[in-house]
């Protein structure tokens, strides 16, 4: 996988997840007791043996940086790295103005790595994907851009980029967060939506980013600007996430956007099912993270609780 570079967008402020994001960025929010949201994207890369990864950070990144330094440090391994890149304002004194601008401001790292393909993934979704399978599809179709997609109820699709494809998987239509999303032909209650994961042919990516950066009317976003410009040219394909297979697991298309407190809670409740659709226990697809050296949990029966002299309840756990 020497010709592949991974770039993970991890600068999200996560305002809809407050108070969980009062002191940390969205990708650093804990999940499932032991994990951080970014761990799932990182594990998808590592389990696919894609180990040249830049993680682009921005808001309240210290918690995320410490987690990566302790749990995702590949220092000393030749040609393999997971490097957090803070917003450095290389292109003027401004924060990232969109997802495409975040990559553009770090395009120098792409040039230094000199890859054939660049995988640009989000960092705040709960799912498993063998990225090698999407990469194989990207190479087979000779696409300049491949977008991963899944089916979603039409009623929920307006929160995502909605895609139309032909019989060969080529993108023939795209709308970012439309008020009236188009349904899948023959399935009036479902829409095909973007997961926010992209594989670009590296040269095409750099060219498109430079053109977009010079456009004063652009919002510098992949969904709003880059994809709508590229797909009419005929070399943008759509990867069907439902075809992705994970060793040791039943067929699944589990993917959750945990951008709100309600969706974050619902994703946790999914873990409590007797046979959860998203498993944390597949040894063939290990989910690595950093486990801090904490003491074991202790549970004390209510009858052993004591009342302090000042009347406050004193509990141990």
Secondary structure, DSSP 8 states (H G I E B T S, - for coil): -TTEEEEEEE----GGGTTTTSSS-GGGSEETTTEETHHHHHHHHHHTT--EEEEEE-TT-HHHHHHHHHHS--TTSTT-EEEEE----TTSS----SHHHHHHTTHHHHHHHT-SEEEEEESSEEE---HHHHHHHHHHHT-SEEEEEEEEEGGGGGGSEEEEE-TTSBEEEEEES-SS---BTTBTTEEEEEEEEEEEEHHHHHHHHHHHHT-TT----IIIIIHHHHHTTT-EEEEEGGG---TTS-----EEE--SHHHHHHHHHHTTSTT-SS-S--GGG----------------GGG-EE-TTS-EE---
